[in-house]
Structure formats: structure tokens, C-alpha cells
Amino acid sequence: MLPKFAHLRPATVGEAVAALGRGPARVHGGGTDLIGCLRDGVFATDTVVSLSGIDELRGISPVGDGGLAIGALTTIAEIAAEPTITTRYRALADAAAAVASPQLRNQGTLGGNLCQKPRCWYYRGDFDCLRKGGERCFAYEGENRYHCIFGGELCFIVHPSDTAPALAALGAVCRVSGPAGSRSVAVEALHVPPAVDPRRETVLEPAEILTAVVLPAPPPGLRSAYRKVRSRGAWDFALAGVALALVFDGETVASARIFLAGAAPVPWRARGVEAAITGRALDDATIATAAAAAVDGAEPLSDNAYKVPLFEGIVAEQLEAMRTA
Ligand SMILES: Cc1cc2nc3c(=O)[nH]c(=O)nc-3n(C[C@H](O)[C@H](O)[C@H](O)COP(=O)(O)OP(=O)(O)OC[C@H]3O[C@@H](n4cnc5c(N)ncnc54)[C@H](O)[C@@H]3O)c2cc1C
């Protein structure tokens, strides 16, 4: 059952920031994650501040030198269907289309997708885990088949968002508003690794709101994609995923940004893969070296060693797909 809380629906970002600054409060985008957390007692709040009355947070519009701004309240379904995104930022369109189910994509927003809480069953369940203020991570010695193989320290979640790795690969930047004004945060720097703070998911302060995500103009020769593997075809979070943004000069990869999903507590930059392919054509030998680099340094837990060959396989398959894309 949902606990009692005050529900506010401000009309401007300034009013929303002021409401959040008055005390323990939570932002409500589409509510597909927040309401479940409140109902299940993952955390409590005195006040829910809905962004749904703030029209300036909706929509997709061109910015700057050929870039694109996506308002935080834009739904995942709108992003998946937007022709500018499907043609110019394929990785984001792929990722949005892979989120949850049609109903959740119609209700869920981009801001909520980037700021959603972890899906670890200990965090969501009746366990006083480290992330909720307890003493330890139960997944480390417990049921951990869906947990991380990289970046685990103190807490062993995987980051649940599909859009975050795609946006990070595309070099997107978040616009943030708060009591001290506005600032920009690269999507790549939005999420907090547990080694820095295991009780925090993003760098946003309690009264800050993510207002938009800005994509840079796609460079000539950009090919991007997001590939997600889940345990069933219906809605599910990524067991493993890879977002790639490769800039080609002829057949050579001139530059690359690659992030893994379902691998680590934050979208995980695959620098070894980037190094293995940059300056090279994607021939079979290069792809084999890059795929091995994807899992170099992996530290699987007791139940998730299957992720190592899975990541190696999807990185190889996706690189093969991109040389002819
Ligand atoms: C059954 C199910 C399956 C799912 N499958 C997937 C999946 O496959 N892939 C995936 O990526 N996600 C999945 N999700 C997670 C989630 O529902 C979606 O990611 C959705 O996009 C979240 O958006 P929302 O607007 O509903 O978020 P909300 O529920 O409104 O918010 C989520 C969190 O973000 C915060 N927040 C929301 N907006 C902002 C903002 N603008 N600024 C600051 N903080 C904000 C809220 O306070 C809250 O903590 C699934 C959820 C469910 C219930």
C-alpha cells in the first residue's frame, strides 16, 4: 500500500526546485519507478513533487550547431519514435525501444529513466542493505546472477537504465537546475560508483532536477547502435548490453565511445574495446581482440560468470554488424 505523502504539481522549474528545497521530497516524472519504490517501502518521503505540470520540460528540439535537446519529461516512446533520433542517433532510438514494455515507454520519461533506482532484489526487498543505510551488500555472497562483473565495490548492483549507456556513448550532456542555478553534467559523469558513495545513484543534489539532455551534432561518419540481451523477449532489464558510437573514416574507425549495460553499477566505459578498434578497420582479427578486451579485468560473482562470454559475444557481433551498417 502507498504511504501518505503530500503531492505538489508546480508549474515552473523554479517552483519545483523551491518545493524540493523545503524538505524531504521526491521528484515524480512518469512515476513508473518512483511509485513502486514508495509502495514497496524501499524509501519513504513526506512530499512528492510532480513535474507533469511543467510544459517546458517536454519535447525534442534542435539546439546549437546541429545538436538536439530532449526535455526530461519526454517519454521513452516519443524518443523511440522520433525520426531525427532514429536516423541521426540510432543508439538512443535502439535503447529507448528496448526499455520495458509499450505501456511503460508511454508513461516513463527520460529524466526518470536516467535517475531510476537500482533493481537489485535485496535493495528492492526487505533487506537492510548498504545502499539503504545498512551495513553490507547481501548480493556479494547471496543471489547475484543479475549483478555486476565490473566496478563492484561495497555494492554490486548493475545500472538499470538502457538510455544512459547510449547517451553516454553519444556524448550527451544533462542540464540540471537547482537552488544554486543551472549546471551541466555529462551523462557519463551523472552516476555515482559505489566506491565513491554506495548510497547515492546520481550526482544530483536533493533539490536538483534534471531538466533536459542535450546531444551534440552527430559527426560525419558516425554509426551508432545499442544492443540489449535479456533473459526473455518480453519486458526485462539488460543481462548484458552494449552502446557504441563509432566515427568512421572510410573503413577505419577514427574514434569510438563504447559503454556496457548490465555490467557495472554505472554505465561502464569499455576503454579496452575503444583502444583495440581505434585507427583500425573492423576486420576479424581486430574484432576478436576487441571482444577479448571487453571482458579484460572482469570479476564475476558466484552466479554470474555467464556474463563474461555473453559480453564478449555481443561486442563481437555488434562490431561485425557495424562494419556493414
Ligand atoms: C516492469 C518494469 C520494467 C522496466 N524495464 C526497464 C527496462 O527494461 N529498461 C529501463 O531502462 N528501465 C526499465 N524500467 C524502469 C523505469 O520504469 C523506466 O526507466 C522509466 O523510464 C522511468 O521513468 P519515470 O518517468 O516513470 O520515472 P519516475 O518513476 O518518475 O522516477 C524515477 C526516479 O527518478 C527520479 N526522477 C524522475 N525524473 C527526474 C528528473 N527530471 N530529475 C531528477 N530526478 C528525477 C525520481 O525521483 C525517481 O527516484 C522498468 C520499470 C518497470 C516497473
The ligand as a Tripos MOL2 file, in Angstrom:
@<TRIPOS>MOLECULE
LIG
   53    58     1     0     0
SMALL
NO_CHARGES

@<TRIPOS>ATOM
      1 C1          8.1510   -3.6360  -15.0110 C.3       1 LIG1
      2 C2          9.2200   -2.6130  -15.2850 C.ar      1 LIG1
      3 C3         10.1640   -2.8540  -16.2760 C.ar      1 LIG1
      4 C4         11.1460   -1.9060  -16.5540 C.ar      1 LIG1
      5 N1         12.0580   -2.1850  -17.5170 N.ar      1 LIG1
      6 C5         13.0210   -1.2630  -17.8120 C.ar      1 LIG1
      7 C6         13.9890   -1.5280  -18.8370 C.ar      1 LIG1
      8 O1         13.9690   -2.5590  -19.4960 O.2       1 LIG1
      9 N2         14.9380   -0.5910  -19.0720 N.ar      1 LIG1
     10 C7         14.9940    0.5880  -18.3730 C.ar      1 LIG1
     11 O2         15.8620    1.4080  -18.6510 O.2       1 LIG1
     12 N3         14.0980    0.8480  -17.3950 N.ar      1 LIG1
     13 C8         13.1190   -0.0210  -17.1060 C.ar      1 LIG1
     14 N4         12.1930    0.2340  -16.1120 N.ar      1 LIG1
     15 C9         12.3940    1.3910  -15.2390 C.3       1 LIG1
     16 C10        11.5500    2.6610  -15.4300 C.3       1 LIG1
     17 O3         10.2130    2.4740  -15.2870 O.3       1 LIG1
     18 C11        11.8130    3.3840  -16.7020 C.3       1 LIG1
     19 O4         13.1910    3.5060  -16.8070 O.3       1 LIG1
     20 C12        11.1780    4.7730  -16.8060 C.3       1 LIG1
     21 O5         11.7540    5.4430  -17.9230 O.3       1 LIG1
     22 C13        11.3530    5.6470  -15.5780 C.3       1 LIG1
     23 O6         10.7920    6.9230  -15.8720 O.3       1 LIG1
     24 P1          9.6730    7.6010  -14.9540 P.3       1 LIG1
     25 O7          9.4500    8.9390  -15.5280 O.co2     1 LIG1
     26 O8          8.4770    6.7490  -14.8030 O.co2     1 LIG1
     27 O9         10.4550    7.6930  -13.5900 O.3       1 LIG1
     28 P2          9.9350    8.0510  -12.0880 P.3       1 LIG1
     29 O10         9.3410    6.8170  -11.5410 O.co2     1 LIG1
     30 O11         9.0380    9.2350  -12.1870 O.co2     1 LIG1
     31 O12        11.2780    8.4360  -11.4390 O.3       1 LIG1
     32 C14        12.3330    7.5100  -11.2660 C.3       1 LIG1
     33 C15        13.3710    8.1290  -10.3240 C.3       1 LIG1
     34 O13        13.9730    9.2550  -10.9380 O.3       1 LIG1
     35 C16        13.7250   10.4550  -10.2160 C.3       1 LIG1
     36 N5         13.4210   11.4730  -11.2360 N.ar      1 LIG1
     37 C17        12.4630   11.3790  -12.2010 C.ar      1 LIG1
     38 N6         12.5500   12.4290  -13.0310 N.ar      1 LIG1
     39 C18        13.5650   13.2050  -12.5840 C.ar      1 LIG1
     40 C19        14.1360   14.4360  -13.0260 C.ar      1 LIG1
     41 N7         13.6870   15.0480  -14.1270 N.pl3     1 LIG1
     42 N8         15.1560   14.9610  -12.3120 N.ar      1 LIG1
     43 C20        15.6220   14.3260  -11.1980 C.ar      1 LIG1
     44 N9         15.1290   13.1610  -10.7450 N.ar      1 LIG1
     45 C21        14.1190   12.5940  -11.4370 C.ar      1 LIG1
     46 C22        12.5670   10.1430   -9.2820 C.3       1 LIG1
     47 O14        12.6150   10.9110   -8.0890 O.3       1 LIG1
     48 C23        12.7650    8.6650   -9.0270 C.3       1 LIG1
     49 O15        13.6900    8.4380   -7.9870 O.3       1 LIG1
     50 C24        11.1750   -0.6900  -15.8210 C.ar      1 LIG1
     51 C25        10.2230   -0.4570  -14.8370 C.ar      1 LIG1
     52 C26         9.2550   -1.3910  -14.5630 C.ar      1 LIG1
     53 C27         8.2330   -1.1040  -13.4960 C.3       1 LIG1
@<TRIPOS>BOND
     1     1     2 1
     2     2     3 ar
     3     2    52 ar
     4     3     4 ar
     5     4     5 ar
     6     4    50 ar
     7     5     6 ar
     8     6     7 ar
     9     6    13 1
    10     7     8 2
    11     7     9 ar
    12     9    10 ar
    13    10    11 2
    14    10    12 ar
    15    12    13 ar
    16    13    14 ar
    17    14    15 1
    18    14    50 ar
    19    15    16 1
    20    16    17 1
    21    16    18 1
    22    18    19 1
    23    18    20 1
    24    20    21 1
    25    20    22 1
    26    22    23 1
    27    23    24 1
    28    24    25 2
    29    24    26 1
    30    24    27 1
    31    27    28 1
    32    28    29 2
    33    28    30 1
    34    28    31 1
    35    31    32 1
    36    32    33 1
    37    33    34 1
    38    33    48 1
    39    34    35 1
    40    35    36 1
    41    35    46 1
    42    36    37 ar
    43    36    45 ar
    44    37    38 ar
    45    38    39 ar
    46    39    40 ar
    47    39    45 ar
    48    40    41 1
    49    40    42 ar
    50    42    43 ar
    51    43    44 ar
    52    44    45 ar
    53    46    47 1
    54    46    48 1
    55    48    49 1
    56    50    51 ar
    57    51    52 ar
    58    52    53 1
@<TRIPOS>SUBSTRUCTURE
     1 LIG1         1 GROUP 0 **** ****
